[in-house]
Amino acid sequence: MLAGIMRKYLNPTAVTAATRHVFALIIGLGLGYFSFGRQTIHIAGLPALCYVIMRTINPRNIQRGVLTAALFYLSCVHYHRMMYNYGSYTLDVTGPLMVITQKVTSLAYSIHDGLFVREEELTPLQRSQAIKKMPTTLEYFSYVFHFQALMAGPVILYRDYIDFIQGHSLAGRKPLTGCDKNSGHYSEIVLEPSPRLVVIKKLIVSLLCAAMFVTFIPKYPIQKLKDEDFLHNTNVFQKMWYLMIATMLVRFKYYHAWIFADAICNNSGLGYNGVDEKGQHKWDLYSNVDVYGFEMSLSLRDSIEHWNKGTNSWLRFIVYERVKHSKLVLTYALSALWHGFYPGYYLTFANGAFFTVVSRIGRRNIRPHFLGSKRKQFLYDALTFIATRILMAYITFSFILLEFVPSIRMYLYLYLIVHIGGLAIIIIAPRLPKVPSHKTLADKAVNVSQELTNGTLHKSK
């Protein structure tokens, strides 16, 4: 309802940008206090600390200072939760704090990019988000606390949020002609079409996901993985099947939260992404998950791209595209630290890094052998679909179980078969006979044709 009020009655043509900032800020703070009570002090404390750092530290080091402070504050809250409420699955203040950490750190990097990095050194995403002036206090705290994405995301980068507040379209991420996005002056205001049908659809999908989770998760509790009877009296195939079903059902909890948050954003006017090739309006600019894309993915890479897309974008923005060495390891390490200190998180992300390497080697060396015909390609897709389902369950169950020893025990009861298979791919796949690519075959055909032509001409002379 509040999102609808902001879109209908507080739209950019009816009120000033400051009014929209104040509305988003007040509702966000009220929502935080209603949900967490006195713990809201942390929701306010982390961004306040980071804002002081932004205003006082040497601007050349602003990104490092804010990243260090935000992660330290978040880590303290994570540690406190572990000490006093170990293994809790209840909603607490760490969820919003994780989103706020993404916001303040991405903003700090954007300011650093805009003030101290040459445009030609920036990636397209970094260039589109670079900021050349410090946000005002109202702009900063409105961005941090705006109610649409406070509780569960998605992470909206600062310049995109300011464009939304001021009523300027960023569909397709193309700047308006003749406008300096850092100056605050624009030549036109673009009004998005009504998101009503999209919002209703997303609300229905979100409720269905919640119903799936509530109905079936009691039948497949993840804690059963610690049960001695289950461990001793089931074979490897039964254990793997249980992992696949249990982890899939847990994902419906995330689907519900993310799609519901996406609907709220759309209802306020956030998330419009232009039109597709069929002329249909798209409202997926900030969608955090693609359920179909994830569940039907054919590789680990595709699965990661469709899951928690806002966090993937944040990790790419502040780590992966900036470091020169050990990109993969550092990205997974930051992701693990951002999530907290449960051992299961680190098992998941360590396995994620390992199997990402395995997937790259396998795709590069095995896939070419299946490109000779449509039947072989279908077989390859079928095998990778099954392998991806197994791999995602094998990697992520420790993330849900949280504990180290029970996770290791489950791996041992599974005889580490997926790890062994990954090692086999790393060792054997690069030694397989190389299959010429289509480009290589075409080049050879051209060369043979040229040789035959030259030979014919020589004989005719």
Secondary structure as GFF3:
##gff-version 3
##sequence-region A 1 461
A	DSSP	alpha_helix	2	8	.	.	.	ID=ss1
A	DSSP	alpha_helix	17	36	.	.	.	ID=ss2
A	DSSP	three_ten_helix	37	39	.	.	.	ID=ss3
A	DSSP	alpha_helix	40	56	.	.	.	ID=ss4
A	DSSP	three_ten_helix	59	61	.	.	.	ID=ss5
A	DSSP	alpha_helix	62	84	.	.	.	ID=ss6
A	DSSP	alpha_helix	94	116	.	.	.	ID=ss7
A	DSSP	three_ten_helix	119	121	.	.	.	ID=ss8
A	DSSP	alpha_helix	124	129	.	.	.	ID=ss9
A	DSSP	alpha_helix	137	145	.	.	.	ID=ss10
A	DSSP	three_ten_helix	147	149	.	.	.	ID=ss11
A	DSSP	alpha_helix	158	166	.	.	.	ID=ss12
A	DSSP	three_ten_helix	171	173	.	.	.	ID=ss13
A	DSSP	alpha_helix	196	216	.	.	.	ID=ss14
A	DSSP	three_ten_helix	217	219	.	.	.	ID=ss15
A	DSSP	three_ten_helix	222	226	.	.	.	ID=ss16
A	DSSP	alpha_helix	228	232	.	.	.	ID=ss17
A	DSSP	alpha_helix	236	268	.	.	.	ID=ss18
A	DSSP	alpha_helix	291	295	.	.	.	ID=ss19
A	DSSP	alpha_helix	300	306	.	.	.	ID=ss20
A	DSSP	alpha_helix	309	315	.	.	.	ID=ss21
A	DSSP	pi_helix	316	320	.	.	.	ID=ss22
A	DSSP	alpha_helix	327	339	.	.	.	ID=ss23
A	DSSP	alpha_helix	343	366	.	.	.	ID=ss24
A	DSSP	three_ten_helix	367	370	.	.	.	ID=ss25
A	DSSP	alpha_helix	374	401	.	.	.	ID=ss26
A	DSSP	alpha_helix	404	413	.	.	.	ID=ss27
A	DSSP	alpha_helix	417	428	.	.	.	ID=ss28
A	DSSP	three_ten_helix	429	431	.	.	.	ID=ss29
A	DSSP	alpha_helix	438	460	.	.	.	ID=ss30
###
